[in-house]
Amino acid sequence: MKAIISAACAAVFLLSGCATTTTTQNWAKFTIDEHGRVSDVTFEKSSGSDIMDASLKRGVISRFYEVVPKPLPNRTYLQPLVLVTPTTLEDYMRQDAKTAD
């Protein structure tokens, strides 16, 4: 019975964000290990900053466990994301370097 409920929850989770997909949509792919813990998170598109990607990974992992409290072992889950990157000092530095040439 628990397996049926878990499978239904996983299906709802996967289908909840699949209604519309645009070219600006980003996906987080969660790989679950044999113990039912997130072993890897990869993004379809990177934000361009390692620091921002690490921060985003921490956020999506905590959100993932809210949506799927007991993920099935040896599975892969997808979570739709909308990546909004704020302007940072790094962005200004890159713009200055481009205009200097």
Secondary structure by P-SEA (a helix, b strand, c coil): caaaaaaaaaaaaaacccccccccbbbbbbbbcccccccccccccccccaaaaaaaaaaaaaaaaaacccccccbbbbbbbbccccccaaaaaaaaaaaac
